[in-house]
C-alpha cells in the first residue's frame, strides 16, 4: 500500500496515525524520499 503525506509537515498527525496502525496490525512502514512524504506499507514475510 502506498500512502501520501506520511512525512508531510503540513499533516503531522498522518505519520502518527500510520505508525499506530502499523504497530497494531504488525505491518512495516517504509518512508520514501520524495517531496510529498510518501511511504509504503508492507507485511513482513508476506511474499511467501
C-alpha distance matrix in Angstrom:
0.0 3.8 6.6 10.1 13.2 12.1 15.4 17.3 20.9 21.2 18.8 19.6 18.6 14.9 14.5 16.7 15.0 11.6 13.9 15.8 13.0 11.8 15.5 16.2 13.6 14.0 10.6 10.6 9.6 10.3 11.8 12.5 16.0 16.1 18.1 15.5 14.1 10.6 8.4 5.6 5.1 6.9 9.7 12.9 15.0 12.6 13.8 17.3
3.8 0.0 3.8 6.8 10.2 9.7 12.6 14.2 18.0 18.2 16.3 17.4 17.0 13.3 13.0 15.9 14.6 11.4 13.9 16.4 14.2 13.2 16.9 18.1 16.0 16.4 12.8 11.9 9.6 9.5 9.7 9.8 13.0 12.6 14.4 11.8 10.8 7.1 5.9 4.5 6.4 9.2 12.5 15.3 17.7 15.7 16.6 20.3
6.6 3.8 0.0 3.8 6.7 6.4 9.8 11.0 14.6 14.7 12.6 13.8 13.4 9.6 9.8 12.9 11.7 9.1 12.0 14.4 12.7 12.4 16.0 17.3 16.0 16.7 13.4 12.5 9.6 10.0 9.2 9.8 12.6 11.9 12.8 9.6 8.4 5.5 5.2 6.1 7.6 11.2 14.4 17.2 20.0 18.4 19.7 23.3
10.1 6.8 3.8 0.0 3.8 5.7 8.3 8.3 12.0 11.7 10.3 12.2 12.6 9.1 9.9 13.4 12.8 10.9 13.8 16.3 15.2 15.3 18.7 20.1 19.2 20.0 16.7 15.5 12.2 11.9 10.0 9.9 11.6 9.9 10.0 6.4 6.2 4.4 6.6 8.9 11.1 14.7 18.1 20.6 23.5 22.0 23.2 26.8
13.2 10.2 6.7 3.8 0.0 3.8 5.5 4.7 8.3 8.1 6.8 8.7 9.7 6.8 7.7 11.3 11.4 10.4 12.9 15.4 15.2 15.7 18.5 20.2 20.0 20.8 17.8 16.4 12.9 12.8 10.2 10.6 11.7 10.0 9.1 5.5 4.8 5.6 7.9 11.1 13.1 16.8 20.0 22.2 25.5 24.4 25.8 29.4
12.1 9.7 6.4 5.7 3.8 0.0 3.8 5.7 8.9 10.0 7.9 8.1 8.6 5.6 4.6 8.4 9.0 7.4 9.4 12.3 12.4 12.4 15.0 17.1 17.1 17.6 14.7 13.1 9.5 9.9 7.6 9.4 11.1 10.7 10.8 7.9 5.1 5.5 6.0 9.2 10.6 14.2 17.3 19.2 22.7 21.9 23.7 27.1
15.4 12.6 9.8 8.3 5.5 3.8 0.0 3.8 6.4 8.7 7.8 7.2 9.3 7.6 5.9 9.4 11.3 10.2 11.1 14.2 15.2 14.9 16.9 19.4 19.9 19.9 17.1 14.9 11.2 10.8 7.7 9.1 9.6 9.5 9.1 7.3 4.1 6.7 7.9 11.5 13.4 16.7 19.8 21.2 24.7 24.4 26.0 29.4
17.3 14.2 11.0 8.3 4.7 5.7 3.8 0.0 3.8 5.2 5.5 6.4 9.2 7.9 8.0 11.2 12.7 12.4 13.9 16.6 17.4 17.7 19.9 22.0 22.5 23.0 20.2 18.4 14.7 14.3 11.0 11.6 11.4 10.1 8.3 6.1 5.0 8.2 10.5 14.1 16.2 19.7 22.9 24.6 28.0 27.4 28.9 32.4
20.9 18.0 14.6 12.0 8.3 8.9 6.4 3.8 0.0 3.8 5.5 5.4 9.1 9.4 9.6 11.9 14.0 14.5 15.5 17.9 19.3 19.9 21.6 23.8 24.8 25.3 22.9 21.0 17.4 17.2 13.9 14.7 14.0 12.9 10.6 9.3 8.5 11.9 14.0 17.7 19.4 22.9 25.9 27.4 31.0 30.6 32.3 35.7
21.2 18.2 14.7 11.7 8.1 10.0 8.7 5.2 3.8 0.0 3.8 6.1 9.0 9.3 10.9 13.0 14.3 15.2 17.0 18.9 19.9 21.1 23.0 24.7 25.6 26.6 24.2 22.8 19.2 19.3 16.2 16.7 16.3 14.5 11.7 9.7 10.0 12.9 15.3 18.8 20.5 24.2 27.1 29.1 32.6 31.9 33.5 37.0
18.8 16.3 12.6 10.3 6.8 7.9 7.8 5.5 5.5 3.8 0.0 3.8 5.6 5.7 7.9 9.8 10.6 11.8 13.8 15.4 16.3 17.8 19.8 21.1 22.1 23.4 21.2 20.2 16.9 17.6 15.0 16.3 16.7 15.3 13.3 10.5 9.8 12.0 13.8 16.9 18.0 21.7 24.4 26.6 30.1 29.2 31.2 34.5
19.6 17.4 13.8 12.2 8.7 8.1 7.2 6.4 5.4 6.1 3.8 0.0 3.8 5.5 6.2 7.3 9.3 10.8 11.8 13.4 15.1 16.4 17.7 19.5 20.9 21.9 20.0 18.9 15.8 16.7 14.3 16.3 16.8 16.1 14.6 12.4 10.6 13.0 13.9 17.1 17.8 21.3 23.7 25.5 29.2 28.7 30.9 34.1
18.6 17.0 13.4 12.6 9.7 8.6 9.3 9.2 9.1 9.0 5.6 3.8 0.0 3.8 5.6 5.2 6.1 8.6 10.0 10.7 12.3 14.3 15.5 16.7 18.3 19.8 18.3 17.8 15.2 16.9 15.3 17.7 18.9 18.4 17.3 14.5 12.6 14.0 14.3 16.9 16.8 20.2 22.2 24.3 27.9 27.3 29.8 32.8
14.9 13.3 9.6 9.1 6.8 5.6 7.6 7.9 9.4 9.3 5.7 5.5 3.8 0.0 3.8 5.5 5.2 6.2 8.7 10.1 10.7 12.3 14.3 15.6 16.5 17.9 15.9 15.4 12.5 14.2 12.7 14.9 16.5 16.0 15.2 12.1 10.1 10.8 11.0 13.4 13.5 17.1 19.4 21.6 25.2 24.3 26.7 29.8
14.5 13.0 9.8 9.9 7.7 4.6 5.9 8.0 9.6 10.9 7.9 6.2 5.6 3.8 0.0 3.8 5.5 5.1 6.1 8.6 9.9 10.5 12.2 14.3 15.2 15.9 13.8 12.7 9.8 11.4 10.0 12.8 14.6 14.8 14.7 12.2 9.2 10.0 9.3 11.8 11.9 15.2 17.5 19.3 23.0 22.6 24.9 28.0
16.7 15.9 12.9 13.4 11.3 8.4 9.4 11.2 11.9 13.0 9.8 7.3 5.2 5.5 3.8 0.0 3.8 5.4 5.1 6.2 8.6 9.9 10.6 12.4 14.3 15.2 14.0 13.5 11.4 13.7 13.0 16.2 18.0 18.5 18.4 15.9 12.9 13.7 12.6 14.6 13.8 16.7 18.3 19.9 23.7 23.5 26.2 29.0
15.0 14.6 11.7 12.8 11.4 9.0 11.3 12.7 14.0 14.3 10.6 9.3 6.1 5.2 5.5 3.8 0.0 3.8 5.5 5.2 6.2 8.6 10.0 10.7 12.2 14.0 12.9 13.3 11.6 14.4 14.2 17.2 19.5 19.7 19.7 16.6 14.1 14.0 12.8 14.1 12.8 15.7 17.1 19.3 22.9 22.2 25.0 27.7
11.6 11.4 9.1 10.9 10.4 7.4 10.2 12.4 14.5 15.2 11.8 10.8 8.6 6.2 5.1 5.4 3.8 0.0 3.8 5.5 5.1 6.0 8.5 9.9 10.4 11.6 9.8 9.9 8.0 10.9 11.2 14.3 17.0 17.5 18.1 15.2 12.3 11.5 9.6 10.4 9.0 12.0 13.7 15.9 19.5 18.8 21.5 24.3
13.9 13.9 12.0 13.8 12.9 9.4 11.1 13.9 15.5 17.0 13.8 11.8 10.0 8.7 6.1 5.1 5.5 3.8 0.0 3.8 5.5 5.1 6.1 8.6 9.9 10.3 9.0 8.7 7.4 10.6 11.2 14.8 17.5 18.7 19.6 17.2 13.8 13.4 11.0 11.7 10.1 12.3 13.5 14.9 18.6 18.7 21.5 24.1
15.8 16.4 14.4 16.3 15.4 12.3 14.2 16.6 17.9 18.9 15.4 13.4 10.7 10.1 8.6 6.2 5.2 5.5 3.8 0.0 3.8 5.5 5.2 6.2 8.7 10.0 10.0 10.9 10.6 14.1 15.0 18.5 21.2 22.2 22.9 20.2 17.1 16.7 14.3 14.7 12.4 14.3 14.7 16.3 19.9 19.8 23.0 25.2
13.0 14.2 12.7 15.2 15.2 12.4 15.2 17.4 19.3 19.9 16.3 15.1 12.3 10.7 9.9 8.6 6.2 5.1 5.5 3.8 0.0 3.8 5.5 5.2 6.1 8.4 8.0 9.9 9.9 13.6 15.0 18.2 21.3 22.1 23.0 20.1 17.3 16.0 13.5 13.1 10.3 12.1 12.3 14.6 17.9 17.2 20.5 22.7
11.8 13.2 12.4 15.3 15.7 12.4 14.9 17.7 19.9 21.1 17.8 16.4 14.3 12.3 10.5 9.9 8.6 6.0 5.1 5.5 3.8 0.0 3.8 5.4 5.1 5.6 4.6 6.2 7.0 10.8 12.9 16.3 19.6 20.9 22.4 19.8 16.7 15.1 12.0 11.1 8.0 9.1 9.2 11.1 14.6 14.3 17.5 19.8
15.5 16.9 16.0 18.7 18.5 15.0 16.9 19.9 21.6 23.0 19.8 17.7 15.5 14.3 12.2 10.6 10.0 8.5 6.1 5.2 5.5 3.8 0.0 3.8 5.6 5.4 6.5 8.0 9.5 13.1 15.3 18.9 21.9 23.6 25.0 22.7 19.3 18.2 15.1 14.4 11.4 11.9 11.3 12.2 15.5 16.0 19.4 21.1
16.2 18.1 17.3 20.1 20.2 17.1 19.4 22.0 23.8 24.7 21.1 19.5 16.7 15.6 14.3 12.4 10.7 9.9 8.6 6.2 5.2 5.4 3.8 0.0 3.8 5.8 7.9 10.7 12.3 16.1 18.2 21.7 24.9 26.2 27.4 24.8 21.7 20.4 17.4 16.4 13.0 13.4 12.2 13.7 16.6 16.5 20.1 21.6
13.6 16.0 16.0 19.2 20.0 17.1 19.9 22.5 24.8 25.6 22.1 20.9 18.3 16.5 15.2 14.3 12.2 10.4 9.9 8.7 6.1 5.1 5.6 3.8 0.0 3.8 5.6 9.1 11.3 14.9 17.5 20.6 24.1 25.4 27.0 24.3 21.4 19.5 16.3 14.5 10.8 10.6 9.0 11.0 13.6 13.0 16.7 18.2
14.0 16.4 16.7 20.0 20.8 17.6 19.9 23.0 25.3 26.6 23.4 21.9 19.8 17.9 15.9 15.2 14.0 11.6 10.3 10.0 8.4 5.6 5.4 5.8 3.8 0.0 3.8 6.9 10.0 13.3 16.4 19.5 23.0 24.8 26.8 24.5 21.4 19.4 15.9 13.9 10.3 9.2 7.1 8.0 10.8 11.1 14.7 16.1
10.6 12.8 13.4 16.7 17.8 14.7 17.1 20.2 22.9 24.2 21.2 20.0 18.3 15.9 13.8 14.0 12.9 9.8 9.0 10.0 8.0 4.6 6.5 7.9 5.6 3.8 0.0 3.8 6.6 9.9 13.0 16.0 19.6 21.3 23.4 21.2 18.1 15.9 12.3 10.1 6.6 5.7 4.8 6.6 10.0 9.9 13.1 15.3
10.6 11.9 12.5 15.5 16.4 13.1 14.9 18.4 21.0 22.8 20.2 18.9 17.8 15.4 12.7 13.5 13.3 9.9 8.7 10.9 9.9 6.2 8.0 10.7 9.1 6.9 3.8 0.0 3.8 6.5 9.9 12.9 16.4 18.5 20.8 19.1 15.8 13.8 10.0 8.2 5.7 5.1 6.1 6.6 10.4 10.9 13.4 15.9
9.6 9.6 9.6 12.2 12.9 9.5 11.2 14.7 17.4 19.2 16.9 15.8 15.2 12.5 9.8 11.4 11.6 8.0 7.4 10.6 9.9 7.0 9.5 12.3 11.3 10.0 6.6 3.8 0.0 3.8 6.4 9.7 13.1 15.0 17.1 15.3 12.0 10.2 6.5 5.7 4.6 6.4 8.9 10.0 13.6 13.7 15.7 18.7
10.3 9.5 10.0 11.9 12.8 9.9 10.8 14.3 17.2 19.3 17.6 16.7 16.9 14.2 11.4 13.7 14.4 10.9 10.6 14.1 13.6 10.8 13.1 16.1 14.9 13.3 9.9 6.5 3.8 0.0 3.8 6.5 9.9 12.2 14.9 13.9 10.7 8.8 5.4 5.1 6.3 7.7 10.9 11.3 14.5 14.8 15.9 19.2
11.8 9.7 9.2 10.0 10.2 7.6 7.7 11.0 13.9 16.2 15.0 14.3 15.3 12.7 10.0 13.0 14.2 11.2 11.2 15.0 15.0 12.9 15.3 18.2 17.5 16.4 13.0 9.9 6.4 3.8 0.0 3.8 6.7 8.9 11.3 10.5 7.2 6.2 4.1 6.4 8.8 11.1 14.4 15.1 18.3 18.4 19.4 22.8
12.5 9.8 9.8 9.9 10.6 9.4 9.1 11.6 14.7 16.7 16.3 16.3 17.7 14.9 12.8 16.2 17.2 14.3 14.8 18.5 18.2 16.3 18.9 21.7 20.6 19.5 16.0 12.9 9.7 6.5 3.8 0.0 3.8 5.9 9.1 9.1 6.8 5.5 5.3 7.4 10.8 12.9 16.5 17.3 20.0 19.8 20.2 23.7
16.0 13.0 12.6 11.6 11.7 11.1 9.6 11.4 14.0 16.3 16.7 16.8 18.9 16.5 14.6 18.0 19.5 17.0 17.5 21.2 21.3 19.6 21.9 24.9 24.1 23.0 19.6 16.4 13.1 9.9 6.7 3.8 0.0 3.8 7.0 8.5 7.1 7.4 8.6 11.1 14.5 16.6 20.2 20.8 23.5 23.5 23.6 27.1
16.1 12.6 11.9 9.9 10.0 10.7 9.5 10.1 12.9 14.5 15.3 16.1 18.4 16.0 14.8 18.5 19.7 17.5 18.7 22.2 22.1 20.9 23.6 26.2 25.4 24.8 21.3 18.5 15.0 12.2 8.9 5.9 3.8 0.0 3.8 5.6 5.9 6.5 9.2 12.1 15.6 18.2 21.9 23.1 25.7 25.2 25.4 29.1
18.1 14.4 12.8 10.0 9.1 10.8 9.1 8.3 10.6 11.7 13.3 14.6 17.3 15.2 14.7 18.4 19.7 18.1 19.6 22.9 23.0 22.4 25.0 27.4 27.0 26.8 23.4 20.8 17.1 14.9 11.3 9.1 7.0 3.8 0.0 3.8 5.8 7.9 11.3 14.5 17.9 20.9 24.6 25.9 28.8 28.2 28.6 32.3
15.5 11.8 9.6 6.4 5.5 7.9 7.3 6.1 9.3 9.7 10.5 12.4 14.5 12.1 12.2 15.9 16.6 15.2 17.2 20.2 20.1 19.8 22.7 24.8 24.3 24.5 21.2 19.1 15.3 13.9 10.5 9.1 8.5 5.6 3.8 0.0 3.8 5.6 9.3 12.6 15.6 19.0 22.6 24.4 27.4 26.4 27.2 30.9
14.1 10.8 8.4 6.2 4.8 5.1 4.1 5.0 8.5 10.0 9.8 10.6 12.6 10.1 9.2 12.9 14.1 12.3 13.8 17.1 17.3 16.7 19.3 21.7 21.4 21.4 18.1 15.8 12.0 10.7 7.2 6.8 7.1 5.9 5.8 3.8 0.0 3.8 6.6 10.3 13.1 16.4 19.9 21.5 24.7 24.0 25.1 28.7
10.6 7.1 5.5 4.4 5.6 5.5 6.7 8.2 11.9 12.9 12.0 13.0 14.0 10.8 10.0 13.7 14.0 11.5 13.4 16.7 16.0 15.1 18.2 20.4 19.5 19.4 15.9 13.8 10.2 8.8 6.2 5.5 7.4 6.5 7.9 5.6 3.8 0.0 3.8 7.0 10.2 13.4 17.0 18.9 21.8 20.9 21.8 25.4
8.4 5.9 5.2 6.6 7.9 6.0 7.9 10.5 14.0 15.3 13.8 13.9 14.3 11.0 9.3 12.6 12.8 9.6 11.0 14.3 13.5 12.0 15.1 17.4 16.3 15.9 12.3 10.0 6.5 5.4 4.1 5.3 8.6 9.2 11.3 9.3 6.6 3.8 0.0 3.8 6.7 9.8 13.4 15.1 18.2 17.4 18.6 22.1
5.6 4.5 6.1 8.9 11.1 9.2 11.5 14.1 17.7 18.8 16.9 17.1 16.9 13.4 11.8 14.6 14.1 10.4 11.7 14.7 13.1 11.1 14.4 16.4 14.5 13.9 10.1 8.2 5.7 5.1 6.4 7.4 11.1 12.1 14.5 12.6 10.3 7.0 3.8 0.0 3.8 6.4 10.2 12.1 14.9 13.8 14.9 18.5
5.1 6.4 7.6 11.1 13.1 10.6 13.4 16.2 19.4 20.5 18.0 17.8 16.8 13.5 11.9 13.8 12.8 9.0 10.1 12.4 10.3 8.0 11.4 13.0 10.8 10.3 6.6 5.7 4.6 6.3 8.8 10.8 14.5 15.6 17.9 15.6 13.1 10.2 6.7 3.8 0.0 3.8 7.0 9.5 12.6 11.4 13.2 16.5
6.9 9.2 11.2 14.7 16.8 14.2 16.7 19.7 22.9 24.2 21.7 21.3 20.2 17.1 15.2 16.7 15.7 12.0 12.3 14.3 12.1 9.1 11.9 13.4 10.6 9.2 5.7 5.1 6.4 7.7 11.1 12.9 16.6 18.2 20.9 19.0 16.4 13.4 9.8 6.4 3.8 0.0 3.8 6.1 8.8 7.7 9.7 12.9
9.7 12.5 14.4 18.1 20.0 17.3 19.8 22.9 25.9 27.1 24.4 23.7 22.2 19.4 17.5 18.3 17.1 13.7 13.5 14.7 12.3 9.2 11.3 12.2 9.0 7.1 4.8 6.1 8.9 10.9 14.4 16.5 20.2 21.9 24.6 22.6 19.9 17.0 13.4 10.2 7.0 3.8 0.0 3.8 6.2 5.2 8.3 10.7
12.9 15.3 17.2 20.6 22.2 19.2 21.2 24.6 27.4 29.1 26.6 25.5 24.3 21.6 19.3 19.9 19.3 15.9 14.9 16.3 14.6 11.1 12.2 13.7 11.0 8.0 6.6 6.6 10.0 11.3 15.1 17.3 20.8 23.1 25.9 24.4 21.5 18.9 15.1 12.1 9.5 6.1 3.8 0.0 3.8 5.4 7.9 9.7
15.0 17.7 20.0 23.5 25.5 22.7 24.7 28.0 31.0 32.6 30.1 29.2 27.9 25.2 23.0 23.7 22.9 19.5 18.6 19.9 17.9 14.6 15.5 16.6 13.6 10.8 10.0 10.4 13.6 14.5 18.3 20.0 23.5 25.7 28.8 27.4 24.7 21.8 18.2 14.9 12.6 8.8 6.2 3.8 0.0 3.8 5.5 6.2
12.6 15.7 18.4 22.0 24.4 21.9 24.4 27.4 30.6 31.9 29.2 28.7 27.3 24.3 22.6 23.5 22.2 18.8 18.7 19.8 17.2 14.3 16.0 16.5 13.0 11.1 9.9 10.9 13.7 14.8 18.4 19.8 23.5 25.2 28.2 26.4 24.0 20.9 17.4 13.8 11.4 7.7 5.2 5.4 3.8 0.0 3.8 5.6
13.8 16.6 19.7 23.2 25.8 23.7 26.0 28.9 32.3 33.5 31.2 30.9 29.8 26.7 24.9 26.2 25.0 21.5 21.5 23.0 20.5 17.5 19.4 20.1 16.7 14.7 13.1 13.4 15.7 15.9 19.4 20.2 23.6 25.4 28.6 27.2 25.1 21.8 18.6 14.9 13.2 9.7 8.3 7.9 5.5 3.8 0.0 3.8
17.3 20.3 23.3 26.8 29.4 27.1 29.4 32.4 35.7 37.0 34.5 34.1 32.8 29.8 28.0 29.0 27.7 24.3 24.1 25.2 22.7 19.8 21.1 21.6 18.2 16.1 15.3 15.9 18.7 19.2 22.8 23.7 27.1 29.1 32.3 30.9 28.7 25.4 22.1 18.5 16.5 12.9 10.7 9.7 6.2 5.6 3.8 0.0
